[in-house]
Amino acid sequence: MSIAVHLSSYNCQCSYRITQNMSAKYLSRSHNEIYSNTQAT
């Protein structure tokens, strides 16, 4: 039972980390787009 709990918590951390990476990439990409748009005008 403790092993199952450990695995579930590990999967939760892994998915959380993946979500953080995806949001960070999305934020940096949108920031770059905004920056380039500001530079263009």
C-alpha positions, 0 to 999 in steps of 0.5 A: 500500500505504501508503494502505491501511495509513493507511486501515485505521489511520484506521478502527481509530481511528474505531471505537475512538473510537466505542466509547469514546463509547458506553462513556462514555454507558453509564457515565454513564447507569448512574451517573445511574440509581444516583445517582437510586436512591440519592437515592430511598431 
